């Protein structure tokens, strides 16, 4: 490719990326500026793209309702507990499916587990509600959602962990057995560290799902326990929605996942498992 | 160190409705302190045999004995064998030192002692300077040494080496062969070495076991395999370049037995002829090693003519590929000769260098 063509292609690429960036970032930009407008400006028919007055008080107004901060805590508890359980079961089941396919049912069981994610959640919303009500007496608890979200997160965790475990060479475990170590020790000291980056990726996916889930949360909880997606629609005053507060609160709710991503990203390096076998 | 004995060992893999008989009625004894190689082409069951000895695979039937004690039911942890893997199988999250010391950890040896023993062994294998490194920063040869060190660090009943030179190339391979031989001599340990490369086996072993399609075809010293191969397969597999084979008919001519391979006539010894005569069977396969086809006549040799097709120059010696009728024949010749394709030369052989195999069973007749 000649120098001139190369530059042209680069230019076109940059233009494309620029347009793409604007398309992607505009909603986020609009969310930020909306969270800084006052109610009148938000509800104007012709939208403004820069706040006429900056209303920083929006960010204190969202805490007026005492349950709002607690909703973030509740969301955190539910998402974290569910992630830990999903990872725990996912790791054990994934290992069994990867290493002992015959004894554990193999592809068929793995496929069945995954198929649990395929039905539309709405279809089981009401049955689930009655099931939990009957079993636990109430659905308005942390535990209800922690268990319920396993239905969605565990298949994902099992399937992904199975794939990660398959990537770990069997010889490593065999070498450790021959070296004289018991299977449990081998699993924890040799195998598990190798799938660590995969586990973190799975944890992130599970946590984000549980953090953001609205449909079941709205149905199951709302009095004793509230997650933040249930709180967001409550920012209404009479007949109008206070979009500025909705935007401010959801911006705050974005902070924990973003922080989590930034912290965990560095542990996701696959480098460790490279160069394990062959030279 | 222990004697390893396999008695009528079978291994059958059950797949989806089909059975694969990987190892059939295997009898093999590896004496205490002996170096035995198991060789054979891919899929001959050599790795399966090894895995059964180590305990990573259960024998379907038969007995595996270490010093007379049956170990069939023992886990690999309890068998106390050391194994070096083809692809090294080093633990990537451990340093080289931790890798080598891992078997000692399993035996509850304190950290200080572990460290001391790892250092001592590292010196022997010349890897002291890489002990702190992780496997992904090591070269292939270094990985192989660390993997060998991990096998050598304890005093096992036997060392099992699975194609350990498979990924090592050229110059380093000679160095590793030398190291292995030296280690075996200094440790005086029972070693079982699996390889598909007969040259490695010949270089290292006291005895060589040849496996073919799950069966032990022959187990013996290099000379036994070379001079009296049990079957045509062994004659073909052991030796480089491979043996020349001819399908022949036994006939009587002028009162003595001869072997006709189309227009080429070979002359067996009178003893061979007598044996073939007594069997009354006319069809055989005859093998002559390229090393035994000489370009200069000697006392008692018989000659025939052939035309040079290809001349491969290998440094000290040359491989000549020759044509005689529809036969393609390989012979080793001195590199000094002026061999040119198209030249007709005379090849000489001694009748006792002829190997006669049954045409049906391919077993050695004479």
Interface residues (C-beta under 8 A of the other chain):
Chain A: X169 X171 X172 X174 X175 X176 X177 X178 X179 X180 X181 X182 X185 X190 X193 X194 X271 X272 X273 X274 X275 X276 X277 X278 X279
Chain B: X54 X55 X56 X75 X76 X77 X80 X81 X82 X83 X85 X87 X88 X89 X90 X91 X92 X93 X102 X103 X105 X106 X107 X135 X136 X137 X138 X139 X140 X141 X143 X144 X150 X167
